[in-house]
């Protein structure tokens, strides 16, 4: 499992960190085994953070990234694909 935490450090002070949200990426294994490790299918979950929700840790959105080329691309590419599918381009003017 890959875990990405998003925190706010007020004034750069890590001891005052506030949880903005977490992303979890879990390999569902079957595609990896079937492709000899070349491809992977992943469940991507975006969890609510304590700063914005009373239900911190609850899944806000989730999707599956399929056929990801595991050996050719890295974790940032995998995160990008999940974010693209889950939040898209909603922040564009």
Residue frames as a rotation matrix with the C-alpha (Angstrom) as fourth column:
UNK 1
0.585 0.811 0.000 0.00
0.811 -0.585 0.000 0.00
0.000 0.000 -1.000 0.00
UNK 2
-0.601 -0.650 0.466 1.16
0.634 -0.742 -0.217 3.50
0.487 0.165 0.858 -0.84
UNK 3
0.409 0.692 -0.594 0.04
0.902 -0.407 0.147 6.23
-0.140 -0.596 -0.791 1.57
UNK 4
-0.515 -0.477 0.712 0.28
0.573 -0.810 -0.128 9.94
0.637 0.341 0.691 0.77
UNK 5
0.136 0.524 -0.841 -0.48
0.952 -0.304 -0.035 12.36
-0.274 -0.796 -0.540 3.60
UNK 6
-0.143 -0.095 0.985 -1.26
0.473 -0.881 -0.016 16.00
0.869 0.464 0.171 3.01
UNK 7
0.206 0.118 -0.971 -0.52
0.969 -0.165 0.185 18.20
-0.139 -0.979 -0.148 6.00
UNK 8
0.579 -0.063 0.813 -0.42
0.128 -0.978 -0.166 21.89
0.805 0.200 -0.558 6.73
UNK 9
-0.005 -0.652 -0.758 2.53
0.992 0.091 -0.084 23.00
0.124 -0.752 0.647 8.87
UNK 10
0.897 0.411 0.164 1.63
0.391 -0.909 0.143 26.47
0.208 -0.064 -0.976 10.17
UNK 11
0.770 -0.637 0.037 4.71
-0.628 -0.746 0.222 28.66
-0.114 -0.194 -0.974 9.89
UNK 12
0.171 -0.718 -0.675 6.70
-0.566 0.489 -0.663 25.58
0.807 0.496 -0.322 8.85
UNK 13
-0.445 -0.304 0.842 6.28
-0.894 0.194 -0.403 24.08
-0.041 -0.933 -0.359 12.33
UNK 14
-0.501 0.178 -0.847 5.88
-0.289 0.888 0.358 20.31
0.815 0.424 -0.394 11.98
UNK 15
-0.947 0.119 -0.299 4.77
0.321 0.424 -0.847 19.98
0.027 -0.898 -0.440 15.63
UNK 16
-0.475 0.816 -0.329 1.61
-0.327 -0.510 -0.795 21.94
-0.817 -0.270 0.509 14.74
UNK 17
-0.985 0.018 -0.172 0.78
-0.156 0.331 0.931 19.80
0.074 0.943 -0.323 11.69
UNK 18
-0.169 0.982 0.088 -2.87
-0.610 -0.034 -0.791 19.69
-0.774 -0.188 0.605 10.64
UNK 19
-0.651 0.004 0.759 -4.29
0.378 0.869 0.320 16.76
-0.658 0.495 -0.567 8.66
UNK 20
-0.425 0.486 -0.764 -5.73
-0.755 -0.656 0.003 17.97
-0.499 0.578 0.646 5.35
UNK 21
0.705 0.676 -0.215 -6.27
-0.690 0.583 -0.429 14.52
-0.165 0.451 0.877 3.83
UNK 22
-0.309 -0.753 0.581 -4.75
-0.470 0.652 0.595 11.19
-0.827 -0.089 -0.555 2.90
UNK 23
0.394 0.347 -0.851 -4.58
-0.899 0.336 -0.279 9.14
0.190 0.876 0.444 -0.27
UNK 24
-0.059 -0.376 0.925 -4.25
-0.426 0.847 0.318 5.35
-0.903 -0.375 -0.210 -0.15
UNK 25
0.225 0.048 -0.973 -3.25
-0.954 0.213 -0.210 3.31
0.197 0.976 0.094 -3.19
UNK 26
0.019 -0.104 0.994 -3.67
-0.542 0.835 0.098 -0.46
-0.840 -0.540 -0.040 -2.93
UNK 27
-0.657 -0.289 -0.696 -2.50
-0.741 0.414 0.528 -3.02
0.136 0.863 -0.487 -5.50
UNK 28
0.354 0.887 0.297 -5.36
-0.894 0.414 -0.170 -5.42
-0.274 -0.205 0.940 -6.15
UNK 29
-0.192 -0.725 0.662 -2.74
-0.539 0.641 0.546 -8.06
-0.820 -0.252 -0.514 -7.11
UNK 30
0.435 0.409 0.802 -4.57
0.264 0.794 -0.548 -10.09
-0.861 0.450 0.237 -9.80
UNK 31
0.997 -0.055 -0.062 -3.39
-0.077 -0.355 -0.932 -7.98
0.029 0.933 -0.358 -12.76
UNK 32
0.302 -0.948 0.102 0.17
-0.943 -0.282 0.176 -7.93
-0.138 -0.149 -0.979 -11.44
UNK 33
-0.147 -0.303 0.942 0.26
-0.295 0.922 0.251 -11.72
-0.944 -0.241 -0.225 -11.21
UNK 34
0.634 0.516 0.576 -1.44
0.358 0.465 -0.810 -12.23
-0.686 0.719 0.110 -14.58
UNK 35
0.968 -0.252 -0.006 0.97
-0.140 -0.519 -0.844 -9.89
0.209 0.817 -0.537 -16.38
UNK 36
0.419 -0.855 -0.305 4.13
0.812 0.503 -0.295 -11.15
0.406 -0.124 0.906 -14.70
UNK 37
0.059 -0.353 -0.934 4.46
0.808 -0.533 0.252 -7.87
-0.586 -0.769 0.254 -12.83
UNK 38
-0.720 -0.364 0.591 4.28
0.677 -0.556 0.482 -5.63
0.154 0.747 0.647 -15.91
UNK 39
-0.387 0.698 0.602 0.82
-0.122 -0.686 0.717 -4.18
0.914 0.204 0.350 -15.26
UNK 40
-0.882 0.148 -0.446 -1.13
0.470 0.260 -0.843 -3.45
-0.009 -0.954 -0.299 -12.13
UNK 41
0.026 0.919 0.394 -4.65
0.311 -0.382 0.870 -2.58
0.950 0.100 -0.296 -11.09
UNK 42
-0.861 -0.409 -0.301 -4.96
0.434 -0.284 -0.855 -0.28
0.264 -0.867 0.422 -8.10
UNK 43
0.403 0.909 -0.109 -7.71
0.820 -0.306 0.483 1.03
0.406 -0.284 -0.869 -5.86
UNK 44
-0.740 -0.568 0.360 -7.16
0.388 -0.798 -0.462 4.71
0.549 -0.203 0.811 -5.11
UNK 45
0.335 0.837 -0.433 -8.96
0.878 -0.110 0.466 6.22
0.342 -0.537 -0.771 -2.12
UNK 46
-0.533 -0.382 0.755 -9.00
0.068 -0.909 -0.412 9.85
0.844 -0.168 0.510 -1.02
UNK 47
-0.049 0.461 -0.886 -9.77
0.940 0.320 0.115 10.22
0.337 -0.827 -0.450 2.67
UNK 48
0.666 0.401 0.630 -11.12
0.180 -0.905 0.386 13.26
0.724 -0.144 -0.674 4.45
UNK 49
-0.481 -0.870 -0.108 -8.77
0.441 -0.134 -0.887 15.20
0.757 -0.475 0.448 6.70
UNK 50
-0.185 0.380 -0.906 -9.48
0.980 0.002 -0.199 16.44
-0.074 -0.925 -0.372 10.22
UNK 51
-0.864 -0.203 -0.462 -9.15
0.227 -0.974 0.003 20.09
-0.450 -0.102 0.887 9.24
UNK 52
-0.798 0.528 -0.292 -12.11
-0.569 -0.498 0.655 19.91
0.201 0.688 0.697 6.85
UNK 53
0.020 0.830 -0.557 -14.31
-0.352 0.527 0.773 17.16
0.936 0.180 0.303 8.27
UNK 54
0.098 0.108 0.989 -15.55
-0.992 0.095 0.088 15.81
-0.085 -0.990 0.116 11.57
UNK 55
0.874 0.220 0.434 -15.28
-0.190 0.975 -0.110 12.39
-0.448 0.014 0.894 9.95
UNK 56
0.159 -0.918 -0.363 -11.54
-0.979 -0.194 0.063 12.34
-0.128 0.345 -0.930 9.33
UNK 57
-0.711 -0.535 0.457 -10.36
-0.453 0.845 0.285 9.13
-0.539 -0.004 -0.843 7.71
UNK 58
0.224 0.859 0.460 -13.66
0.117 0.445 -0.888 8.53
-0.967 0.253 -0.001 5.95
UNK 59
-0.579 -0.410 0.704 -13.36
0.706 0.178 0.685 7.82
-0.407 0.894 0.187 2.22
UNK 60
-0.219 0.432 -0.875 -14.31
-0.300 -0.883 -0.361 10.93
-0.929 0.183 0.323 0.24
UNK 61
0.609 0.335 -0.719 -13.82
-0.781 0.097 -0.616 9.44
-0.137 0.937 0.321 -3.24
UNK 62
-0.122 -0.650 0.750 -12.44
-0.261 0.750 0.607 6.19
-0.958 -0.122 -0.261 -4.68
UNK 63
0.645 0.267 -0.717 -11.65
-0.757 0.094 -0.646 4.71
-0.105 0.959 0.263 -8.08
UNK 64
0.522 -0.524 0.673 -9.71
0.295 0.851 0.434 1.92
-0.800 -0.028 0.599 -9.75
UNK 65
0.258 -0.562 -0.786 -6.71
-0.901 -0.433 0.014 2.54
-0.348 0.705 -0.618 -12.01
UNK 66
0.715 0.088 0.694 -6.38
0.033 0.987 -0.159 -0.44
-0.698 0.137 0.703 -14.36
UNK 67
0.767 -0.417 0.488 -3.56
0.636 0.390 -0.666 -1.64
0.087 0.821 0.564 -16.58
UNK 68
0.882 -0.469 -0.048 -0.97
-0.438 -0.854 0.279 0.67
-0.172 -0.225 -0.959 -15.01
UNK 69
0.648 -0.704 -0.292 2.53
0.126 0.478 -0.869 0.02
0.751 0.526 0.398 -16.45
UNK 70
0.984 -0.105 -0.145 4.28
0.145 -0.003 0.989 -0.64
-0.104 -0.995 0.012 -13.13
UNK 71
0.293 -0.955 0.051 7.82
0.803 0.274 0.529 -0.92
-0.519 -0.114 0.847 -14.44
UNK 72
-0.211 -0.370 0.905 7.72
0.883 -0.469 0.014 2.06
0.419 0.802 0.425 -16.78
UNK 73
0.077 0.328 0.942 6.05
-0.104 -0.937 0.334 4.65
0.992 -0.123 -0.038 -14.55
UNK 74
-0.810 -0.516 -0.278 6.39
0.245 0.131 -0.960 5.58
0.532 -0.846 0.020 -10.91
UNK 75
-0.462 0.636 -0.618 4.23
0.870 0.188 -0.456 6.39
-0.174 -0.749 -0.640 -7.90
UNK 76
-0.606 0.253 -0.755 3.61
-0.087 -0.964 -0.253 10.01
-0.791 -0.087 0.606 -8.91
UNK 77
-0.836 0.318 -0.448 2.21
-0.472 0.001 0.881 8.82
0.281 0.948 0.150 -12.25
UNK 78
-0.607 0.615 -0.503 -0.06
0.606 0.768 0.207 6.39
0.513 -0.179 -0.839 -10.41
UNK 79
-0.464 0.414 -0.783 -1.24
0.625 -0.474 -0.621 9.12
-0.628 -0.777 -0.038 -8.02
UNK 80
-0.800 0.139 -0.583 -1.83
-0.422 -0.822 0.383 11.46
-0.426 0.553 0.716 -10.97
UNK 81
-0.788 0.517 -0.334 -4.05
-0.076 0.456 0.887 8.89
0.611 0.724 -0.319 -12.71
UNK 82
-0.421 0.642 -0.640 -6.09
0.897 0.401 -0.188 8.42
0.136 -0.653 -0.745 -9.56
UNK 83
-0.492 0.201 -0.847 -6.45
0.314 -0.867 -0.388 12.16
-0.812 -0.457 0.363 -9.00
UNK 84
-0.915 0.149 -0.375 -7.34
-0.401 -0.430 0.809 12.72
-0.041 0.890 0.453 -12.64
UNK 85
-0.620 0.704 -0.346 -10.14
0.317 0.628 0.710 10.17
0.718 0.331 -0.613 -12.40
UNK 86
-0.252 0.525 -0.813 -11.39
0.967 0.174 -0.188 11.35
0.043 -0.833 -0.551 -9.01
UNK 87
0.077 0.273 -0.959 -11.19
0.467 -0.860 -0.208 15.14
-0.881 -0.431 -0.193 -9.15
UNK 88
0.388 0.118 0.914 -10.39
0.921 -0.015 -0.389 15.76
-0.032 0.993 -0.115 -12.80
UNK 89
-0.616 -0.602 0.508 -9.91
0.680 -0.732 -0.044 19.30
0.398 0.318 0.860 -13.89
UNK 90
0.362 0.912 -0.195 -12.44
0.876 -0.262 0.404 20.87
0.317 -0.317 -0.894 -11.55
UNK 91
0.278 -0.320 -0.906 -10.00
0.623 -0.657 0.424 23.53
-0.731 -0.682 0.016 -10.39
UNK 92
-0.661 -0.489 0.569 -9.52
0.748 -0.378 0.545 25.02
-0.051 0.786 0.616 -13.85
UNK 93
-0.608 0.443 -0.658 -10.99
-0.109 -0.868 -0.484 28.50
-0.786 -0.222 0.576 -14.37
